[in-house]
């Protein structure tokens, strides 16, 4: 074997342990017996320690040095660059701090879960304080030269974009979105009244039938059930166990059909990306996804651009009518109005595509301030509520529908939220490019286009370059704003 | 931490990797997407290599030496003894041979599966030849002083019992069983005719309903679904992932209710044992099961002694009548006759409790001859068919219902079959002891008795000592023969 192949073999073996952990996590969310919780946490901790040790070992660095000297093709050079980056990133944080973060966030997540149930921010506050402080320390270790701790944390999810890049992006959105949302809500006033009056939209939709529908819709987008599964979980997610095994989950509620269908379309989008990554590079950084933003662009593209389009339901609504007799009272245009309903609300995960980025904007500014030390964790609820009032015109009546609604901060995921917004923007930019290429007339062509322009490149380039190559321009908010205007505020005909 | 605790921590960490492998195997059998096969095999191989390396490391030996010096209680001494034994056993086999066996049996199992489908022994022969030769070599490495390779292989499953011990046991059974079976079949002639005439016993039994019934019966025996699951698989099995997570599977056939019910009772028995092992010693050899035979005794006790008893169906048959309308045509005495039907047959896994050990006897003698080199693999089909004719009076019409029916040999499991028989014998011996203690009047008392006398001891003693302590005598075939006579050939009244 060549040195380069030795390096890949080491990476792939590390990935086997990560596969085992991903399976154990999937299982934990979908079907693990409750009493397995403690042992499962220990199992996951052991696997994480082992992976960290393999990923920072002197042996890996030796393999990398030799492979780097030998690398001749662009792909090989890029592979080595990515491995070096991961290695440097992992080595930049003292093992003591890594362990402390794992331990603290594990406890903080449980505390968060209890605090949310009890609507008791005070109970969560000491944990939040500790997590913020540890993540600030970590951010300082991994910050780019001259960057802040928050820059460091951001770079974990979207390399190369600094706080000020994100600031600019969100300012653009802030300048446009609130006005757009107000106009849309105004435009939709009549349809909201019709929707509120239609009890058939609230079911009942039998759960086993919903599972069947979700399965059919996923298949319809191109999800390959020979290489994947669909299961039930409290919070929908997608998880690749390893090559040939990509799993998605959905949640079911008898009174809410949209919830299961759109979360299935969303997770299917994630899984289609994973199923389309370069198979021959599986288990190596180059064979992995480009970034969280690009991942989210794929889920949002299928969920929103395809899934909330008129043509999609032209094809799929007859199937729904067969599945659910109650929908016999719901004409297709009313169903379309339901899936396109826009209104400022309190909960991010239930928000529509027009207001979603405002939810993210609130989180971005608050977490930036938390990490910088400009906002004391104690003052988070007040700052949160004030932001929602200003940006969305709604106010939480308690913290469970306010600053306690997301798991992210308790899990230490500072810097993650902004990628949701970039993903939304990219989904529109990518869809526009596919449209220009004539690839949006049917789903198979669209998937094929995405495979060739996004999926197959794995992590060959960073987000801006991948997007520029695929769409002809750098990431921007323009396509998204055009999409919102044209879907929700079309010029009246004639 | 003390040295002894250091040792336990190392063992438990190794067990985490084994847990991950057990979960991955469970998943492979119950729901893995077909295209995940190759990557899953690599994942399992990596975990196995890692576990083997941790289990033979110099570090472990060091920990063991220190812990042994420190060990003061009987349990601590026994723990060290078991660890040393595993370590010596693992170190006795060269890594080269271990790897060759893993690779060869992995390929041989696939070849076996194809050969069985095609009823083509010739296609399997070269693989069998290779496996036999490698296992002979392994057996020689681990044989007790003065023992044969087959003694070595036997000791992997039932320590301390040599080929000649097993020879003696099977001779006893051979002297009694064929005659008993003939008398039983003769006694059951009328009921066989009634059973053959009753089409209601062949369903249809809807699969989802069967799953519900299996779940209820498992719960009824004491299986704790807070610490376990029941799923569907091609071949029923039970698997402990880790503490608090014990899983069983069943297979479903609309025309065969007995198949799913009795395999569920069987696997529940295995799982009850695992759920009853000493929790504080989980992940260590002392906290593990005593032997394969004792494990099998627990599954067979619930399946046969409890599950085929009159009193069991007195309680449970009304539930079946509610579940399956077709059973309305089947009086309870006919159902009982069905689950107690005895007849010489070709397939071990479908055989009744009276003939089962004859199936094992055939395999024991043939594998002993294969490993000793007294039987050439090429001559296996002829020898198999001849044994079945002699011992059971039936002859396979092709090798798929003959020597290709079991996966064991392709997987390298030579020396395993005999433990099925010892398990059968022990189930009767243990049940008799529980009966003498007045613990068989209800299932909760029985489980409690088993917990106290078998489960809670983990691997504190070897099989003979555990059994003698629990039942007052060394393992023997007497209780089993008494059970068969009293259940199937009772003296006519009056």
Contacts between the chains, C-beta under 8 A, distances in Angstrom:
chain1	res1	chain2	res2	distance
A	12	B	42	7.9
A	13	B	46	5.5
A	16	B	42	6.4
A	16	B	43	4.6
A	16	B	46	3.9
A	16	B	47	7.1
A	17	B	20	8.0
A	17	B	46	7.2
A	17	B	47	7.8
A	17	B	50	7.9
A	19	B	39	7.3
A	19	B	43	5.2
A	20	B	17	8.0
A	20	B	20	4.0
A	20	B	21	7.5
A	20	B	23	7.7
A	20	B	24	6.2
A	20	B	43	6.2
A	20	B	47	6.4
A	21	B	20	7.5
A	23	B	20	7.7
A	23	B	23	6.4
A	23	B	24	6.0
A	23	B	27	6.2
A	24	B	20	6.2
A	24	B	23	6.0
A	27	B	23	6.2
A	27	B	27	7.1
A	31	B	229	6.3
A	32	B	245	6.3
A	33	B	225	6.8
A	33	B	226	5.9
A	33	B	227	5.2
A	33	B	228	5.4
A	33	B	229	5.9
A	33	B	244	6.5
A	33	B	245	5.4
A	33	B	246	7.8
A	34	B	226	5.4
A	34	B	244	7.9
A	35	B	224	7.6
A	35	B	226	5.0
A	35	B	227	4.1
A	35	B	243	7.9
A	35	B	244	3.4
A	35	B	245	7.1
A	36	B	227	7.1
A	36	B	241	6.7
A	36	B	242	6.6
A	36	B	243	7.3
A	36	B	244	4.1
A	36	B	245	3.4
A	37	B	244	7.0
A	38	B	243	7.2
A	38	B	244	6.8
A	39	B	19	7.2
A	39	B	241	8.0
A	39	B	242	4.0
A	39	B	243	4.2
A	39	B	244	5.6
A	39	B	245	6.7
A	39	B	282	7.6
A	40	B	242	7.0
A	40	B	245	7.3
A	42	B	12	7.8
A	42	B	16	6.3
A	43	B	16	4.7
A	43	B	19	5.2
A	43	B	20	6.2
A	43	B	242	6.2
A	46	B	13	5.5
A	46	B	16	3.9
A	46	B	17	7.2
A	47	B	16	7.1
A	47	B	17	7.8
A	47	B	20	6.4
A	50	B	17	7.9
A	224	B	35	7.6
A	225	B	33	6.8
A	226	B	33	5.9
A	226	B	34	5.4
A	226	B	35	5.0
A	227	B	33	5.2
A	227	B	35	4.1
A	227	B	36	7.1
A	228	B	33	5.4
A	229	B	31	6.3
A	229	B	33	5.9
A	241	B	36	6.7
A	241	B	39	7.9
A	242	B	36	6.6
A	242	B	39	4.0
A	242	B	40	7.0
A	242	B	43	6.2
A	243	B	35	7.9
A	243	B	36	7.3
A	243	B	38	7.2
A	243	B	39	4.2
A	244	B	33	6.5
A	244	B	34	7.9
A	244	B	35	3.4
A	244	B	36	4.1
A	244	B	37	7.0
A	244	B	38	6.8
A	244	B	39	5.6
A	245	B	32	6.3
A	245	B	33	5.3
A	245	B	35	7.1
A	245	B	36	3.4
A	245	B	39	6.7
A	245	B	40	7.3
A	246	B	33	7.8
A	282	B	39	7.6
